[in-house]
Amino acid sequence: MALFNKKKLAGASDAQYPKPTIMLVDDEVDNINVLKGLLQKKYSILSYLDGQEALEAIESMKRPEEIRVIISDQRMPRLSGTEFFARIIERIPDTVRIILTGYADLEAIMSAINQANIYKFIMKPYDPPELLITLVRAIEHADMKKKVRDYTLNLESMVKKRTRQLQQKNEELERKKDQLVMQEKMASLGTLTAGIAHEFKNPLNFINNFSQVSIELIHEFEEQLNLARGQVINQTLVEEFDGILDDIKTNANIVCEHGKRANHIVDAMLEMVRDTGRKKHEIDFNRFVEEYANIAFHSKFVHDETMEITLSFDLDPNIGRVEVSPQNMGRTILNLVNNALEAVCEAPGQAHPSVGIKTVREADGCVLLIEDNGIGIPEPNLARLFTPFFTTKATGSGHIGLGLSVCYDVVVQEHGGQIKVDSVDGQQTTVRVTLPDSLLTHSSQVELLAEKTYQ
């Protein structure tokens, strides 16, 4: 059977094409040579004598996708054309597959369409110009498939990236919203607190002053009673006076004690809303943190000399000087370190109780980390930590639940930073205070830039 029409071969176009790679697979060498003669001026040719040989060659290639078109015979030993194409479709899905055969095998045609996703099924003898046109269109088809695939992958990547960006923006907006809500709460609470505190202050002063005066009068009465004790014949009456006096003294002491506690609460409320200590100064941040952490540690040790807690420091020298309100920031550090020390003291059976103070220079500012291996915080309480008057301490302990809300006010509202608490109940707690880059002085930024330059 003639492989092609020789008269029509003479009319094949001699136009120049870029040389894409085409693979020829046929078990007859003459057929391979004829196709090479027709195609090699316009295409780079790879040829193999059966499907198995071609399959092994493709599997060993680093970039088999560079094969633009494969023209394969259908009936070959070891692997048929459709079997060969079915085996490579996942490896090189964009390569165009063409079956060239001299047998009108309906079953093979159906298999080629259903299993191997054949681009075209060409019967021998074929028309050379038509074959050349088919190859041009096949390569255009391959290019279009690749562009669509690349565009789809790029679009998926863009969608994923945009989705991540939107999620990050949404998380940032949620944080900002939470901060605004907290700021509004704090502002409203500040106004309310100031009014209530001032209203309470005057009558509370009367209670404290008169309870103190009452205690002093009781002492005077007691002295006079002792002087008259030997002159009074009715000892029963004296004993009754003693009992009444003890009751009055006890009640007066209770009034005085609770008055002082109420006064402490009012003072704390006023301190929270008082606009004092907000003037900013440049400080050596690491030294400042170390000094206030040591103050908290030694203050705790004075009250409990049996305390065996290791206080460690890991301070980043790249931070340098930071512009803060020293009074308020110092109070914040004291409060946070005190909380860490108390958490460690309350942890039962902790073999190596410790509190770690760490500072880190980051691209967007500086970070203060206070870590302890104390009792931790139950997860339900984490969301309420910065709520004013929230405390887990017992009534009468001196804790009124304003410490962390004041810390939040100092860090977030006054300094434009962030404060975050991570904790595992019963194991550890980490408080992360972030101050923005705008608070770091120029010298600190230059030192950090210089260090990065010479690394």
Protein Blocks (a to p, Z undefined) as FASTA:
>chain_A
ZZbdfklmmmpcfbdcdddddddddfbfklmmmmmmmmmmmpccdddfbfklmmmmmmmp
mblmlpmbdcddfbdghiafklmmmmmmmmmmmbccddddfbdcfklmmmmmmmnopabd
cdddddfklmmmmmmmmmmmmmmmmmmmmmmmmmmmmmmmmmmmmmmmmmmmmmmmmmmm
mmmmmmmmmmmmmmmmmmmmmmmmmmmmmmmmmmmmmmmmmmmmmmmmmmpmblmlmmmm
mmmmmmmmmmmmmmmmmmmmmmmmmmmmmmmmpcghkaccdddfklmmmmmmmmmmmmmm
mmmmkbccdddddddfklmpadddfklmmmmmmmmmmmmmmmmmmpghiabgcddddddd
dfkbccdddddfbebpafklmmmmmgghiafbdehilpaolmmmmmmmmmmmmnopacdd
dddehiaccddddddfklpcfklmmmmmmmmmmZZ
